[in-house]
Amino acid sequence: MKRKWSVLLLTVVPGLGHIYAGRQWRGLLLFALFAIAINGYVAGTEMTRSEDRTVRERGRQVRVACTVGAIGVWIFALVDIARLSKQFESKPRRERKDYHFKRGLHHYLAGTYESARGEFLTVLKLDSMDADARYYLGMTHQALGNKRRAVRAFKRCLAADTEKKWNWEAKAQLKKVRRTG
């Protein structure tokens, strides 16, 4: 709970919440865009102090554009981190996700891989950052003989796994799939 509120509070500066949540590249990009917008605003303010009327007008236009850009980046960062945060996940949605994950795991263990694949894809529709579903989707694709899809699922599992829960297993399966493929 404390970590989720920390992520949301860090979003006061766009990108910091993403970096804290393990989304470094997205966080750096948002921070850079926000910094560029603030820099443009400052440059526009300096332009409004010019003696030349057209330069002053351009300075006002730059300030307005950069203000809109900075606010847009900030709103996007806030909405995106809220989407990523489990804090805003509703209980029925979480229950549906757990239900489909358990069904997928049941089908996978029973050897009905097509049904398992469908259940894991449903979980990913509900939560695209679910590393567990991505790992088992990779295992399912591997069992079905879809090597390319298995590799993609394992890579996405590694990217989504901020806690490094599946790090070793996903890397081992990637090596195995590449060796046999």
C-alpha positions as CSV (number, residue, x, y, z in Angstrom):
1,M,0.0,0.0,0.0
2,K,2.8,2.4,0.9
3,R,4.6,1.7,-2.3
4,K,1.5,2.5,-4.4
5,W,1.0,5.8,-2.7
6,S,4.7,6.6,-3.2
7,V,4.4,6.0,-6.9
8,L,1.4,8.3,-7.2
9,L,3.0,11.0,-5.1
10,L,6.2,10.9,-7.3
11,T,4.0,11.7,-10.3
12,V,4.0,15.3,-9.2
13,V,7.1,15.4,-11.4
14,P,6.2,13.4,-14.6
15,G,8.3,10.4,-15.0
16,L,9.5,9.9,-11.4
17,G,6.6,7.6,-10.5
18,H,7.3,5.5,-13.6
19,I,11.0,5.2,-12.7
20,Y,10.1,4.2,-9.1
21,A,7.7,1.7,-10.5
22,G,10.3,0.1,-12.7
23,R,9.4,1.7,-16.0
24,Q,12.7,3.5,-16.4
25,W,12.6,4.3,-20.2
26,R,9.0,5.5,-20.1
27,G,9.8,7.6,-17.0
28,L,12.9,9.1,-18.6
29,L,11.0,9.9,-21.7
30,L,8.1,11.6,-19.8
31,F,10.6,13.5,-17.6
32,A,12.5,14.7,-20.7
33,L,9.3,15.8,-22.5
34,F,8.3,17.7,-19.4
35,A,11.7,19.3,-19.0
36,I,11.7,20.4,-22.7
37,A,8.2,21.9,-22.2
38,I,9.4,23.8,-19.1
39,N,12.6,25.0,-20.9
40,G,10.4,26.2,-23.8
41,Y,8.2,28.1,-21.4
42,V,11.2,29.8,-19.9
43,A,12.6,30.6,-23.3
44,G,9.2,32.0,-24.3
45,T,9.2,34.2,-21.2
46,E,12.6,35.6,-22.2
47,M,11.2,36.3,-25.7
48,T,8.3,38.3,-24.3
49,R,10.9,40.8,-22.9
50,S,12.2,41.6,-26.3
51,E,11.9,45.1,-27.9
52,D,10.6,43.6,-31.1
53,R,6.9,43.2,-31.2
54,T,6.9,40.0,-33.4
55,V,9.4,38.4,-31.1
56,R,7.2,39.2,-28.1
57,E,4.2,37.7,-29.9
58,R,6.1,34.6,-30.8
59,G,7.3,34.4,-27.1
60,R,3.6,34.4,-26.0
61,Q,2.8,31.6,-28.5
62,V,5.7,29.5,-27.3
63,R,4.7,30.0,-23.7
64,V,1.1,28.9,-24.5
65,A,2.3,25.9,-26.5
66,C,4.8,24.8,-23.9
67,T,2.2,25.2,-21.1
68,V,-0.2,23.0,-22.9
69,G,2.5,20.5,-23.6
70,A,3.7,20.4,-20.0
71,I,0.1,20.0,-18.7
72,G,-0.5,17.3,-21.3
73,V,2.6,15.3,-20.3
74,W,1.7,15.7,-16.6
75,I,-1.9,14.4,-17.1
76,F,-0.7,11.6,-19.3
77,A,1.9,10.6,-16.7
78,L,-0.7,10.7,-13.9
79,V,-3.3,8.7,-15.8
80,D,-0.6,6.2,-17.0
81,I,0.8,5.5,-13.5
82,A,-2.7,5.2,-12.1
83,R,-3.4,2.6,-14.8
84,L,-0.2,0.7,-13.9
85,S,-0.8,1.0,-10.2
86,K,-2.8,-1.8,-8.6
87,Q,-4.2,0.9,-6.3
88,F,-6.9,1.7,-8.8
89,E,-7.7,-1.9,-9.8
90,S,-11.3,-2.7,-8.9
91,K,-12.1,-5.7,-6.9
92,P,-14.4,-7.4,-9.5
93,R,-11.8,-6.9,-12.2
94,R,-9.1,-8.4,-9.9
95,E,-11.4,-11.3,-9.1
96,R,-12.1,-11.9,-12.8
97,K,-8.3,-11.8,-13.5
98,D,-7.6,-14.3,-10.8
99,Y,-10.5,-16.5,-12.0
100,H,-9.2,-16.6,-15.6
101,F,-5.6,-17.1,-14.4
102,K,-6.6,-20.1,-12.3
103,R,-8.6,-21.6,-15.2
104,G,-5.6,-21.1,-17.5
105,L,-3.3,-22.8,-15.1
106,H,-5.8,-25.6,-14.7
107,H,-6.0,-26.1,-18.5
108,Y,-2.2,-25.8,-18.9
109,L,-1.6,-28.5,-16.3
110,A,-4.4,-30.7,-17.9
111,G,-2.7,-30.4,-21.3
112,T,-5.5,-28.5,-23.0
113,Y,-3.2,-25.8,-24.2
114,E,-5.6,-24.0,-26.6
115,S,-8.0,-23.4,-23.7
116,A,-5.1,-22.3,-21.5
117,R,-3.9,-19.9,-24.1
118,G,-7.3,-18.3,-24.3
119,E,-7.5,-17.9,-20.5
120,F,-4.1,-16.3,-20.3
121,L,-4.9,-13.9,-23.1
122,T,-8.1,-12.9,-21.2
123,V,-5.9,-12.2,-18.1
124,L,-3.7,-10.0,-20.3
125,K,-6.7,-8.1,-21.6
126,L,-7.6,-7.3,-18.0
127,D,-4.0,-6.5,-16.9
128,S,-1.4,-6.2,-19.7
129,M,1.4,-6.1,-17.1
130,D,0.7,-9.4,-15.5
131,A,4.1,-11.2,-15.6
132,D,2.6,-14.5,-14.3
133,A,0.2,-14.7,-17.2
134,R,2.9,-13.7,-19.7
135,Y,5.2,-16.5,-18.4
136,Y,2.5,-19.2,-18.6
137,L,1.4,-17.9,-22.0
138,G,5.0,-18.4,-23.1
139,M,5.0,-21.9,-21.7
140,T,1.7,-22.6,-23.4
141,H,3.0,-21.4,-26.8
142,Q,6.1,-23.5,-26.3
143,A,3.9,-26.6,-25.6
144,L,1.8,-25.8,-28.7
145,G,5.0,-25.5,-30.8
146,N,4.6,-21.8,-31.5
147,K,8.3,-20.9,-30.9
148,R,8.2,-17.3,-32.1
149,R,5.2,-16.5,-30.0
150,A,6.8,-18.3,-27.0
151,V,9.9,-16.1,-27.4
152,R,7.8,-13.0,-27.6
153,A,5.8,-14.0,-24.5
154,F,8.9,-14.7,-22.5
155,K,10.5,-11.4,-23.5
156,R,7.4,-9.5,-22.5
157,C,7.3,-11.4,-19.2
158,L,10.8,-10.2,-18.5
159,A,9.8,-6.6,-19.4
160,A,6.7,-6.8,-17.2
161,D,8.3,-8.5,-14.3
162,T,9.3,-5.5,-12.1
163,E,9.8,-7.7,-9.1
164,K,12.1,-10.2,-11.0
165,K,9.9,-13.1,-9.9
166,W,10.2,-14.9,-13.3
167,N,13.6,-13.6,-14.3
168,W,15.5,-16.8,-14.0
169,E,12.8,-19.1,-15.3
170,A,11.9,-16.9,-18.3
171,K,15.5,-16.5,-19.3
172,A,16.0,-20.3,-19.1
173,Q,12.9,-21.0,-21.2
174,L,14.1,-18.4,-23.8
175,K,17.4,-20.3,-24.1
176,K,15.6,-23.6,-24.3
177,V,13.2,-22.3,-27.1
178,R,16.0,-20.8,-29.1
179,R,18.1,-23.9,-28.8
180,T,15.3,-26.2,-30.1
181,G,14.2,-23.7,-32.7
